[in-house]
Every structure is written in C-alpha cells, then in structure tokens.
Amino acid sequence: MTRHIVVGYTATPNGKDAVAVGARLAVASGATLHLVVILPSEERSVITPPDAGYDRYLRGQAAEWLGDAADGLPAGIPHETHVRYGESFAEGLQATATELGAGFIVVGAANGGLRGRHRLGTVATELLHSSEVPVVLAPEGTRDVDPSAGVTRVTAAIGTRPGADVLLDEAIALATATGAGLRLLSLVTVDLPSSVDTGVIRIVGESHAEQVLAQTKDRLPASIDAEVVTAQGESIEDAVSHLSWLPGEVALVGSSRLAQPRRLFLGSTAAKMLHELPVPMIVVPRTRALEGAVR
C-alpha cells in the first residue's frame, strides 16, 4: 500500500495545475506529496565539460522554485521537495517514482491548451508510452480548484476489453482511500461493433452496467456511494461531453490492450475521452498490481 504521490513540477501555470491536482489527491488519501524538478543528467559529453558554477545555479534555482510551490500548499499536507537528474524529464520522474514506491505521477498539460481541457506535451506523451505507474494528467486551469476540496467523485470508464478488471480494482481502491463517491461509466456500448443492432446494444449495455455495479458494491465500504451510467451518444466524445462533472472529480481510464504488461499506452477510446474531459484523467497500466494502488 503506497502513500506517495510524485508531481513533476515546472515553474509555469501548468506546473501549478499539476501541484494542485497532486495536493487534492494527497488531501483526500493522506499520502505524502513529492514535488520534483528534473534537471539534465549530470553525465555530459567529454566534448563539453560540465560547468560547476552553472550547475550550482540551476540546482539553486530549482530548489527556489520548489520552495515557492511548497509554500502554496494547503496546511497539513505532508510533502517533500526533490531536485533530481535524468536523461529526460519523464525518465527522471519515473526513476523517482520507482525509488519512492509512488502510486501516481502527476503532470500538467502542455502550453497553449484550452482552459479546462487537456493538451499532451512531450513529458506526458513519453510517460504515457513508458510508465509503470499510473499517470495523472492535470487539465489547463485546474490550479483554480481549491486543493483542500480533495476528491469529490471518482469516475471510472469500464469496458469489456482486457484490463477492465484491473481498472475497476484501482477505482475501488481510490474511492475507498479518498472516501469519494464512485461513478462507473459503462463503455460496453462503444466497445461493440457498429454493425450490432441498436436494441441489442441497449440490452447488453444495461446488463453490463448492472453486473459491474453489483460487483463493485460488494467490495465498497457501505459509507461510499456507487452508481453506474451507460455511455450514450454518437461517439465516446459525444457521451463524455454530455456527462456532468463535479469540481474536484477525477476520471480513471485503462491503458490500451496493445500496451506491454505493466506499462501504459493511451488507447483510442481514452484518447478520444481526453479531448472532452474537463477533469484530471488518471491512466492505469492494464496489468497494474493492486499493491501499488493508493488505498
């Protein structure tokens, strides 16, 4: 059972978004928040000798940025700051998460995204192709949601493809850890081929929704509310855009069935959802071991 959340921090508005989401998860679950800045690896080409003075300046500047970010956290959140080195920002975050046994890596959106929406940058894209730890994507403007609100609801997009059981496990664990309500979004209607009769799709969708809800309620504490909704619309984007979302809510999706075991790869359904989601998205490796879940 992990109690650590890693936030990839940059001294930008998007970095503040990542800190805000990480803080909400920490407030809700009691986890320790680790704010991390990754500097270029100390291993340099022999052609360009390292400049010790410049290295000290960079490290000092990074430490100052982290201090400012930590000062903005709500009182009472256990936290640590780290200046680390890596071949890339994403590689450094993964190494830090592995060292700490972290349950999540949180990163902000790329610059230029629409307010309240996701835009994948280089770091997020690299993480989504290589991380063994669930990655939390913070949409633009999330910093304006009060971190002390914690997590108000967890929505998990559950289909019938391989990895759905792992995602459900993670959703139940997160809801239990945070005390948030759990909403299950049944994707069976979009998983079925378009050639299937609409009446059959409706019946299968209702059956799947009832089955998943019953399975979930058997494993949730009685104090946590659970509900299920079936994706409705011409497409997954249409379905997500018509759902209501609470301030402080998070959405969980599984990685593609094409991903390597215990690694992430953003599938087509999750990628389509990403364009419409106004809340943080947590992408879970399809063979994620539950021991790593925040509970």
N, C-alpha and C positions, 0 to 999 in steps of 0.2 A: 504494500500500500504506500503510494508515494505522497509526499507532502511538499512538492517543489514545482514551481512554475517558472520557466525561463522566458524572459522578454528580450527580444532583440531591439536595442534602443539606438536611435539616432536623434540628434538634436534638431528635429523637424516636427511640424504638426503631425505627420504620420507616425513618428516615434511616440508622440504623446497619446495618439489613438491606441497604440499597442500597450502602453503603460496603463491606460485607463481600463482596457479590457482585462489585462492581467490582474489589475487591482480588484476588479469586480469578482473574478474567479477566486482570488485569494481571500477576499472578504467573505464570500459565500462558503468556501470549503475549509478555511483555516490554514491554507497552505502558506509556505514561505515564498515570497516573490523575489526572484533573482533578476536584477536589471543588468544587462550585459552589453558592452560595446566591444566589437571585434575590430582589431587593428590588423593591418597587413602582416603576414607572417614574418618573424624575425629572420628566417632563412632568406638571404638575398644572394643575388648573383655575385660572383667574385669580381666581376667587371665593375660593379657599383658597390663599393664598400659602404657599410652602414654608417650613418651619421648619428653618433651617440646623442649629440645635443638636440637634434630634430626628434629623435625617438623619445627623449625625455619630455620635450614639448608636447608631442602627440599624446603621450600617456597622461601627462598632467591635464591637458585639455579634455581628454576623455573622462578622467576622474571628476573634473569640474562639472561636465555635462551630467554625469550620473548623480552627482550630489544634488544638482538642481532638480532632477527628475525625482529623486528620493524625497526631497523636501516637499514636493507636491502631492505625495501620497496621503491618503486619509490616515489619521492617527490610529495606531494599534496594529497596523499590518506588519507582520514580521518580514523583514526584507534584508537583502544583501546586494552589494554592487560589485561588479567584476569587469576588469579590463583584460581581455584575452586576445590572443593572436590566432590567425587562421589563414589558410590558403585563399579562402573566400569568407564572406560574412556568414553564409549559410553553413559552410563546413565548420566554422568556429562555433556557431550556435549548437550544431548537432553534437560536437565534441563536449561542449559544456553541459548539455542536457544529459548526455550519457554519463558523464562524470558525477553529476548530482543525482542521477536517477529521477529526472524530472518527468512529470506526467504530460506536460504541454510545452510547446514552443509557440510564443505569440509574436506576430509581426504585423506591421501596418501595411496599408495599401501603398501603391506607387503614387508618385506625384501626378497631379493632373486629373485625378478621378472625380466623379460627380459626388456631391455631398450625400452621405448615407449609402454609398454604393462601393462595391469592391473593384479594384483595378490591380491586377497582379504585376508586381515588379520582378526584377531579377532574383532577389533573395527569396521571395515567396515561391516563385516558379522552381528554383533549384531545390528548395525544401520539399515541395510537392512531388518531386521526382526522386527523392533520395531518403527522406527522413524515416526513421523507425519509430518516431514519437509523434503522436497527434499534433497537427499544426493548426493553430488558431489564427484566422485571418480577420483583422480588425478593419471594418469599412471606414471610409473617409468621414470625419466628423464625430466618431464615437467618443472622442475626448469630452464632448459636451454632455454626455450622460454621466450623472453623479456616480462615481465608483462605489460609494458607500451603499448604493442600491443592491449590490451583489448580483445574483442571477435570479430573475423573476420567473422564468419558464425555460424549459429545455424542449426544443422541437427536434425530433429525430425522423429523418426521411428513410423509411423502411420499405425495401422491396423484397423480391424473392430470389435475387441473384446471390452467388456465393459471397459470404462476408456479412450478410444481413444479420445473422445471429450475433456476430462479434459487435456490430454497431449497436444492436439492442442492449447487449451487456454493458457497453460503455455508457449508453444513455441512462440506463437504470442506475449505474454506479454514480454518475454525475448528479442525477436528480436526488439520489439518496444523500450524497455528500453535501449538497448545497441546500437541500430542503425545498427546492423549486418544484413547481408542478411540471408534469411531463406530458407533452403532446406528441402523439405518434402520427406521422404523415405517411399513409399507405400509398406506395408508388406502384402497386400491382397493376393499376390501370394503364400506366405508361410503360410498364415492363412488357405487357402483352403486345403481340404483333398487331399492327393497324388493321390487318385483314379480319381480325376476330370480330364477330357480331357485337354491336354495342350492348345488347341485352345480356350477352354472356359476360362481357367486360364488367357490367354493373354488378352482376351476381357474384362473380369472382372477387371483385373489389370489396364488396360488403362482407363476404366470407373471410377474406384475408384480414380485414380490419378487425372483425370480431375476434378472430383467432389470436392476433397479435396483442390486442387489448387484454384478453383473458390471461394470456401467458405473462404479460407484464404485471398485472395487478397481483398475481400470485407471488411476485418477487419484490414488490414495493412495500415499504412501511405503510401502515394504514393512514398515517398522517399526510401522505403525499397524494395529491390528486393526479389522476391519469385520464386522458381522453384520446380518441383517435379520430382522424379525419381522412377522407379519401381524396387523393388529388383529382381535381375537376377542372377541365378546360381543354382547349385545343392542343395544348402543349404543356410541358413542365414549366416553362417560363410563365405561361398564362395562369397555371394553377398556383404557382408561388406568388404571383403579383396580386392575386385576389384573396390571399390569406391575410388575416390580421396579425400584427406583430406588436408585442409589448416592449416598452422601454426596459432594457436590462435582459432581454431574451437572447438566447444563443441557439444556433441550429447545428445539428450534427449530421454529417454525411459520411458514407464509406468511400474508400478508395476503389479504383477500378479493379475488376476481376483480372485485368491484364497485369496488374502490379506484381512485382516479385513478393514472395512471402515476407511479412512484417515490414514492408515498405509501402510508401504512398505512391499513388499515381492518380491524378484527378480524372475521373471518367467523364463521359459525355453528359450524363444526367446531372452530376454535381456541377460541372462547368456551366451548364445552362441555368441551374439554380443560382449560381454565383452572380449572374448578371442582374438578378431581380431581388436578391436578398438585401434588406436594409439593416440586418443584424449580423454580429460576428458569426462566421462559419468555422466549425471545427471538423477537420478532415481526419478520419481514423483509419490507420492501416488495417487491411482486411483480415490479417491474422494476428491482430493485436492481442498480446497476453493480458488478461484481466488484472494480473498482479501490478501492471503499470498504470492502471486507471486511478484517477483521483477519487477516493471514497471517504 
